[in-house]
Amino acid sequence: MYDKERTLATDRRLIWHPYTQMKDYADRDPLVMVRGEGVKLYDADGTEYYDTLSSWWCNVHGHGHPDINQGLIDQLGRLEHVHFAGITHPGAAEVVDRLSAFLHPSLCRHFFSDSGATSTEVALKMAFQYWQNLGQKKKTRFVFLENAYHGDTAGAMSVGGIALYHKLYAPLRFKSWQAASPQCRTCPHRKSAFTYAARDTACALECFQSMEKILTRRRREIAAVIVEPLLQGAAGISVYPPAYLERLRELTRELDILLIFDEVATGFGRTGTRFAYQQSGAVPDFICLAKGLTAGYLPMALTVTREPIYQAFVSDDLASKTFFHGHTYTANPLACAAAIENLKLFETQDLPASRAKVLAYFSQRLRQFESFDFIGDIRQLGFVGAVDVVKSRAAKKRFEPARRIGWQIYLQSLRNNLLLRPLDDTIYWFLPLMVTKEDVDAILAKSREAIQTVVAAAGK
């Protein structure tokens, strides 16, 4: 049924993979995945792997969910695509109607795009043009957090703070200001042994001083602040307290600065609530959604904002106040069909609240790593968990980057029928909401074995 060798031959000859040093595959074949079911993926040889990444953080209900499959089949018989400029369709209306029931009432105007990066680009452009439309021409800059990741398009990179990803492209980026991020896992003010959900840090949010200084000094130039609420994903699953968001919301409101929450990775139940901001008292001016919006089936994104921001674009002045932005596949009917079935599941299954017992079990089982000296920190928020692999926590020694410990653990995990994708030497799990206690046990046991095998081989 599957010609594995032909697939690999074509891949080697023609394909360039994302976020991949292709030299690593000069003498190694990539996995050829041909099927998914629940929390597992199956390669062309029939070998099964636990998909601990939720297929790049987007799969919500497991692979091959029958309701979403059927929704797509039904939609194929009606309408596959239509341009969205001045035209609407029932699917788009139903998506935003269902989603509105999950969001704060002030977040009421929905703009479709097609990826996490484009959803942040839309928010940045809207925030910029909002102030221009109001005549406040100097408010053109943005503030972001150190180690932030908001996508790989030029605008999204301009508010990205990971040097490995963004430094080379500095000439392409517009000027923004970077504030120090709340790094609970390395914070000298943290009183707890491990970060976990960053609820018991016993700190005074000293990390907020950097943000406060920039906003206060540059208030007349800043259009908006953009952050990943509670969890900076690509930064190594860096978890921080809700109080940071609350203080940020209070200050931005006081200084008349817009606030953007990038919930591309944290949305749709992943952090234990439907959206991460709901764990705080902070409601943003914009929320960016993608990944889990269609349960990982098809590319689609939304940027949701408040009515006053929308009204600033409604005008007879077409040339300067129209929002000139769009994508060919905006509100694609097939993607909408997947999103509708996804949102139905959230409602009928009361997600993620109905998964509270499994979530608590995941948190409990992560504590098994506390006893290992090669674990530097443990973080967990909802169905997302992470551990930092080090030479010695007691001696505060890390492995040399050249050792590529994370990469070695990835290779070992494949031998354990597990699909991990470490961030440097941080091993993390981004689990779908349908994961069971038995899955958690198997995934963490296999992960622990892979880590121990590599650390033992590396020596002390």
C-alpha positions as CSV (number, residue, x, y, z in Angstrom):
1,M,0.0,0.0,0.0
2,Y,2.9,2.4,0.8
3,D,6.1,2.5,-1.2
4,K,8.5,3.4,1.6
5,E,11.6,3.4,-0.5
6,R,10.1,5.6,-3.2
7,T,8.9,8.1,-0.6
8,L,12.4,8.2,1.0
9,A,14.1,8.5,-2.4
10,T,11.9,11.5,-3.4
11,D,12.4,13.1,0.0
12,R,16.2,12.8,-0.2
13,R,16.2,14.3,-3.7
14,L,13.6,17.1,-3.4
15,I,12.4,18.0,0.1
16,W,13.8,20.5,2.6
17,H,12.3,20.0,6.1
18,P,11.5,22.8,8.6
19,Y,13.5,23.5,11.7
20,T,15.9,20.6,10.6
21,Q,19.6,20.6,10.0
22,M,19.5,18.5,6.9
23,K,23.1,17.3,7.5
24,D,21.7,15.2,10.3
25,Y,19.8,13.2,7.7
26,A,22.7,12.8,5.2
27,D,23.0,9.2,6.4
28,R,19.8,8.8,8.3
29,D,16.3,8.4,6.9
30,P,13.4,10.4,8.4
31,L,10.4,8.5,9.7
32,V,7.8,7.7,7.1
33,M,4.4,8.1,8.9
34,V,1.4,6.7,7.1
35,R,-1.4,6.5,9.8
36,G,-2.6,8.0,13.0
37,E,-5.0,6.8,15.6
38,G,-5.7,8.4,19.0
39,V,-2.4,9.3,20.7
40,K,-0.3,7.1,18.3
41,L,1.3,7.4,14.9
42,Y,2.3,4.4,12.7
43,D,5.1,4.4,10.2
44,A,5.4,2.5,6.9
45,D,6.8,-0.5,8.6
46,G,3.8,-0.7,11.0
47,T,5.8,0.5,14.0
48,E,3.8,2.5,16.5
49,Y,4.9,5.7,18.3
50,Y,3.4,7.8,21.0
51,D,2.8,11.2,19.6
52,T,3.9,13.2,22.6
53,L,4.1,16.4,20.5
54,S,0.4,16.5,19.4
55,S,1.9,16.8,16.0
56,W,3.6,20.1,16.6
57,W,1.2,21.2,19.3
58,C,-2.0,21.2,17.2
59,N,-3.7,17.9,17.6
60,V,-6.3,18.1,20.4
61,H,-8.6,15.0,20.4
62,G,-6.1,12.5,19.0
63,H,-5.6,11.4,15.4
64,G,-8.5,10.3,13.2
65,H,-11.4,11.5,15.4
66,P,-14.6,10.1,13.7
67,D,-16.7,13.2,14.3
68,I,-14.2,15.5,12.7
69,N,-13.6,13.1,9.9
70,Q,-17.3,13.0,9.1
71,G,-17.7,16.7,9.3
72,L,-15.0,17.0,6.6
73,I,-16.6,14.4,4.4
74,D,-20.0,16.1,4.7
75,Q,-18.5,19.5,3.8
76,L,-16.7,18.1,0.7
77,G,-20.2,17.5,-0.7
78,R,-21.2,21.1,-0.3
79,L,-18.5,23.7,-0.8
80,E,-14.7,23.3,-0.8
81,H,-13.6,26.9,-1.2
82,V,-14.8,30.4,-1.8
83,H,-13.0,33.8,-1.5
84,F,-14.0,35.6,1.7
85,A,-13.8,39.3,0.6
86,G,-17.4,40.4,0.8
87,I,-18.7,36.8,0.8
88,T,-19.5,34.7,3.8
89,H,-20.7,31.1,4.3
90,P,-22.5,29.1,7.0
91,G,-19.3,27.4,8.2
92,A,-17.5,30.7,9.0
93,A,-20.5,32.0,10.8
94,E,-20.9,28.9,12.9
95,V,-17.2,28.8,13.9
96,V,-17.2,32.3,15.3
97,D,-20.6,31.9,16.9
98,R,-19.5,28.7,18.8
99,L,-16.1,30.2,19.6
100,S,-17.7,33.4,21.0
101,A,-19.3,31.3,23.8
102,F,-15.9,30.3,25.0
103,L,-14.3,33.8,25.0
104,H,-14.7,36.9,27.1
105,P,-17.6,39.0,25.7
106,S,-15.3,41.9,25.0
107,L,-13.5,39.7,22.4
108,C,-16.1,39.9,19.7
109,R,-14.7,40.7,16.3
110,H,-13.1,37.8,14.4
111,F,-10.6,38.0,11.5
112,F,-9.7,34.8,9.8
113,S,-6.2,33.9,8.4
114,D,-4.4,30.6,8.0
115,S,-1.6,30.1,10.5
116,G,-0.3,31.1,13.9
117,A,2.2,33.5,12.3
118,T,-0.4,35.2,10.2
119,S,-2.7,35.6,13.2
120,T,0.0,37.5,15.0
121,E,0.8,39.5,11.8
122,V,-2.8,40.5,11.7
123,A,-2.8,41.6,15.3
124,L,0.3,43.7,14.9
125,K,-1.0,45.4,11.7
126,M,-4.4,46.0,13.3
127,A,-2.8,47.5,16.5
128,F,-0.5,49.7,14.4
129,Q,-3.3,50.9,12.1
130,Y,-5.7,51.4,15.0
131,W,-3.6,54.2,16.4
132,Q,-3.0,55.6,12.9
133,N,-6.7,55.7,12.3
134,L,-7.1,57.6,15.6
135,G,-4.5,60.2,14.6
136,Q,-1.9,59.0,17.1
137,K,0.9,58.7,14.5
138,K,3.8,58.2,16.9
139,K,2.5,55.0,18.4
140,T,4.2,52.6,16.0
141,R,6.4,50.3,18.1
142,F,5.9,47.0,19.8
143,V,7.2,45.4,23.0
144,F,7.8,41.7,23.3
145,L,9.5,39.3,25.8
146,E,12.9,37.8,25.7
147,N,12.8,34.3,24.3
148,A,9.4,35.0,22.7
149,Y,8.3,33.1,19.6
150,H,5.3,34.4,17.6
151,G,6.0,32.8,14.1
152,D,8.5,33.0,11.3
153,T,7.0,35.7,9.0
154,A,8.8,39.0,8.9
155,G,6.4,40.8,11.2
156,A,6.2,37.9,13.7
157,M,10.0,37.6,13.7
158,S,10.2,41.3,14.6
159,V,8.6,40.5,17.9
160,G,10.6,37.3,18.4
161,G,13.2,37.0,21.1
162,I,15.0,33.7,20.4
163,A,18.5,34.6,19.1
164,L,18.9,31.2,17.5
165,Y,15.9,31.7,15.3
166,H,15.8,35.5,14.8
167,K,19.3,37.1,15.1
168,L,20.3,36.3,11.5
169,Y,17.2,38.0,10.1
170,A,17.7,41.3,12.1
171,P,18.0,43.4,8.9
172,L,14.5,42.2,7.9
173,R,12.9,43.0,11.2
174,F,11.2,46.3,12.2
175,K,12.3,48.0,15.4
176,S,10.7,46.7,18.6
177,W,11.7,46.7,22.3
178,Q,12.5,43.5,24.2
179,A,11.7,43.2,27.9
180,A,13.2,40.6,30.1
181,S,11.0,37.5,30.3
182,P,9.8,35.9,33.6
183,Q,12.3,33.1,33.8
184,C,10.9,31.2,36.8
185,R,13.1,28.1,36.1
186,T,16.3,30.1,36.7
187,C,15.0,32.9,38.8
188,P,17.2,33.6,42.0
189,H,14.0,34.8,43.8
190,R,12.1,31.6,43.4
191,K,11.7,29.8,46.7
192,S,10.4,26.5,45.5
193,A,12.6,23.6,44.4
194,F,10.9,23.2,41.0
195,T,8.8,25.6,38.9
196,Y,5.9,23.3,38.1
197,A,2.9,25.7,37.3
198,A,4.8,28.8,38.8
199,R,2.1,29.2,41.4
200,D,4.3,28.8,44.5
201,T,7.4,30.9,43.5
202,A,7.0,33.2,46.6
203,C,8.6,36.0,44.6
204,A,7.6,39.7,44.2
205,L,7.6,39.6,40.4
206,E,10.9,41.3,40.2
207,C,11.0,40.2,36.5
208,F,8.3,42.7,35.7
209,Q,10.6,45.7,36.4
210,S,12.1,45.5,32.9
211,M,8.7,45.5,31.2
212,E,7.4,48.4,33.4
213,K,10.5,50.5,32.7
214,I,10.1,50.2,28.9
215,L,6.4,50.8,28.9
216,T,6.6,53.8,31.2
217,R,9.5,55.4,29.3
218,R,8.2,54.7,25.8
219,R,4.4,54.9,26.3
220,R,3.8,57.5,23.6
221,E,5.6,55.4,21.0
222,I,4.2,51.9,21.8
223,A,1.3,50.6,19.9
224,A,1.0,47.2,21.7
225,V,2.7,44.6,23.8
226,I,2.6,41.0,22.7
227,V,3.1,38.0,24.9
228,E,2.5,34.2,25.1
229,P,0.3,34.0,28.2
230,L,1.6,31.8,31.1
231,L,3.8,29.6,28.8
232,Q,6.5,30.5,26.4
233,G,6.6,27.4,24.3
234,A,9.7,27.6,22.0
235,A,11.6,29.1,24.9
236,G,11.8,25.7,26.5
237,I,8.2,25.5,27.9
238,S,8.9,28.4,30.2
239,V,6.0,28.7,32.6
240,Y,5.3,31.9,34.6
241,P,2.7,33.2,37.1
242,P,-0.8,34.6,36.2
243,A,0.1,37.6,38.3
244,Y,2.5,38.8,35.6
245,L,-0.4,39.0,33.1
246,E,-2.6,40.8,35.6
247,R,0.1,43.4,36.3
248,L,0.8,43.8,32.6
249,R,-2.9,44.3,31.8
250,E,-3.2,46.9,34.5
251,L,-0.2,48.9,33.3
252,T,-1.0,48.7,29.6
253,R,-4.6,50.0,30.4
254,E,-3.2,52.8,32.5
255,L,-0.7,53.8,29.8
256,D,-3.1,53.5,26.9
257,I,-1.2,50.6,25.2
258,L,-2.8,47.7,23.5
259,L,-2.2,44.1,24.7
260,I,-2.0,41.1,22.5
261,F,-2.1,37.5,23.8
262,D,-0.6,34.9,21.4
263,E,-2.6,31.8,22.4
264,V,-1.7,29.9,19.3
265,A,0.0,27.2,21.4
266,T,-1.7,27.7,24.7
267,G,-5.3,27.8,23.5
268,F,-8.0,25.1,23.3
269,G,-7.5,23.4,26.6
270,R,-3.8,22.8,26.5
271,T,-3.0,24.6,29.7
272,G,-5.9,23.2,31.7
273,T,-8.5,25.9,30.8
274,R,-9.9,26.6,27.4
275,F,-7.5,29.6,27.1
276,A,-4.6,30.4,29.2
277,Y,-5.7,34.0,29.9
278,Q,-8.7,32.5,31.8
279,Q,-6.4,31.5,34.6
280,S,-5.7,35.2,35.3
281,G,-7.8,38.3,35.7
282,A,-6.3,39.7,32.5
283,V,-8.3,40.0,29.3
284,P,-6.3,41.2,26.2
285,D,-7.3,43.6,23.4
286,F,-6.4,40.9,20.9
287,I,-6.2,37.1,21.1
288,C,-4.4,35.1,18.4
289,L,-5.6,31.5,17.8
290,A,-4.5,28.8,15.4
291,K,-3.1,25.2,15.9
292,G,-5.9,23.6,18.0
293,L,-8.6,25.7,16.3
294,T,-9.2,22.9,13.8
295,A,-8.0,20.2,16.2
296,G,-4.8,19.9,14.1
297,Y,-6.7,18.9,10.9
298,L,-6.3,21.9,8.6
299,P,-4.6,25.3,8.6
300,M,-6.8,28.1,9.9
301,A,-6.3,31.0,12.4
302,L,-8.3,33.7,14.0
303,T,-7.4,37.1,15.4
304,V,-10.1,38.2,17.8
305,T,-10.4,41.8,19.0
306,R,-12.7,44.3,20.8
307,E,-15.5,46.3,19.2
308,P,-13.9,49.7,19.7
309,I,-10.8,48.6,17.7
310,Y,-13.1,47.3,15.0
311,Q,-15.1,50.5,14.9
312,A,-11.9,52.5,14.3
313,F,-11.7,50.9,10.9
314,V,-15.3,51.5,9.9
315,S,-15.3,54.7,7.8
316,D,-16.1,56.3,4.5
317,D,-12.3,57.0,4.2
318,L,-11.6,53.8,2.2
319,A,-8.0,54.6,1.3
320,S,-6.6,55.1,4.8
321,K,-8.9,53.2,7.2
322,T,-9.7,50.0,5.4
323,F,-7.8,47.0,6.8
324,F,-5.9,45.8,3.7
325,H,-5.0,42.3,4.6
326,G,-6.2,38.9,3.5
327,H,-5.2,35.4,2.5
328,T,-6.5,33.2,-0.3
329,Y,-7.7,30.5,2.1
330,T,-9.3,32.8,4.6
331,A,-12.2,31.0,6.3
332,N,-11.8,28.0,4.1
333,P,-15.0,26.0,4.3
334,L,-13.2,22.7,4.9
335,A,-11.1,24.1,7.7
336,C,-14.3,25.6,9.2
337,A,-15.9,22.2,9.1
338,A,-13.1,20.8,11.2
339,A,-13.2,23.7,13.6
340,I,-17.0,23.3,14.0
341,E,-16.7,19.7,15.0
342,N,-13.7,20.5,17.3
343,L,-15.7,23.2,19.1
344,K,-18.7,20.9,19.4
345,L,-16.5,18.4,21.2
346,F,-15.4,21.1,23.6
347,E,-19.0,21.8,24.4
348,T,-20.5,18.4,24.6
349,Q,-17.6,16.9,26.5
350,D,-17.1,19.9,28.7
351,L,-13.4,20.1,27.8
352,P,-10.9,20.5,29.4
353,A,-12.7,20.4,32.7
354,S,-13.9,16.9,32.3
355,R,-10.3,15.7,31.9
356,A,-9.3,17.1,35.4
357,K,-8.5,13.7,36.8
358,V,-6.1,12.8,34.0
359,L,-4.5,16.2,34.2
360,A,-4.0,15.8,38.0
361,Y,-2.5,12.4,37.3
362,F,-0.1,13.8,34.8
363,S,1.1,16.4,37.3
364,Q,1.5,13.7,40.0
365,R,3.5,11.4,37.7
366,L,5.8,14.1,36.6
367,R,7.0,14.3,40.2
368,Q,8.8,11.0,39.7
369,F,11.6,13.1,38.1
370,E,12.2,15.0,41.3
371,S,14.6,12.4,42.7
372,F,17.0,12.5,39.7
373,D,20.0,14.8,40.0
374,F,20.1,15.0,36.2
375,I,16.8,16.9,36.2
376,G,17.4,20.6,36.6
377,D,13.8,21.7,36.7
378,I,10.2,20.5,36.2
379,R,7.4,22.5,34.7
380,Q,3.8,21.6,34.1
381,L,0.8,23.5,33.0
382,G,-2.3,21.6,32.1
383,F,-1.4,18.9,29.5
384,V,2.0,20.4,28.9
385,G,5.1,19.3,30.9
386,A,8.8,19.7,30.6
387,V,12.1,18.7,32.4
388,D,15.5,20.2,31.9
389,V,18.2,17.5,31.5
390,V,21.5,18.6,33.2
391,K,24.8,17.1,34.3
392,S,24.0,17.8,38.0
393,R,21.2,19.8,39.6
394,A,23.1,19.8,42.9
395,A,26.3,21.1,41.3
396,K,24.4,23.4,38.9
397,K,26.2,22.0,35.9
398,R,24.7,21.7,32.4
399,F,25.9,19.5,29.6
400,E,28.0,21.2,27.0
401,P,25.9,22.2,23.9
402,A,28.2,20.3,21.6
403,R,27.1,17.1,23.3
404,R,23.6,17.5,21.8
405,I,22.0,15.6,24.7
406,G,18.5,16.5,23.6
407,W,19.1,15.2,20.1
408,Q,20.5,11.9,21.6
409,I,17.4,11.6,23.7
410,Y,15.3,12.1,20.7
411,L,17.1,9.3,18.8
412,Q,16.8,7.0,21.9
413,S,13.1,7.8,22.2
414,L,12.4,6.5,18.7
415,R,13.9,3.1,19.8
416,N,11.4,3.3,22.7
417,N,8.4,3.8,20.3
418,L,8.1,7.4,21.5
419,L,8.2,10.6,19.5
420,L,9.9,13.4,21.4
421,R,11.2,16.7,20.0
422,P,13.5,18.3,22.6
423,L,14.2,22.0,22.8
424,D,17.9,21.9,23.3
425,D,18.2,19.8,26.5
426,T,14.6,20.4,27.6
427,I,12.4,17.3,27.1
428,Y,8.8,18.2,26.9
429,W,5.3,16.6,26.4
430,F,2.5,18.4,24.6
431,L,-0.3,15.9,25.1
432,P,-3.8,15.7,23.5
433,L,-6.8,16.1,25.7
434,M,-8.0,12.5,25.2
435,V,-4.8,11.0,26.7
436,T,-5.5,8.4,29.4
437,K,-3.8,7.6,32.6
438,E,-2.4,4.4,31.0
439,D,-1.0,6.6,28.2
440,V,0.6,9.0,30.7
441,D,2.3,6.0,32.5
442,A,3.6,4.6,29.3
443,I,4.8,7.9,27.9
444,L,6.6,9.0,31.0
445,A,8.2,5.6,31.7
446,K,9.5,5.4,28.1
447,S,10.7,9.0,28.4
448,R,12.5,8.4,31.7
449,E,14.2,5.3,30.2
450,A,15.4,7.3,27.2
451,I,16.8,10.1,29.3
452,Q,18.5,7.7,31.7
453,T,20.1,5.7,28.9
454,V,21.6,8.9,27.3
455,V,22.7,10.5,30.5
456,A,24.4,7.2,31.6
457,A,26.2,7.0,28.3
458,A,27.3,10.7,28.5
459,G,28.8,10.1,32.0
460,K,29.2,12.6,34.7
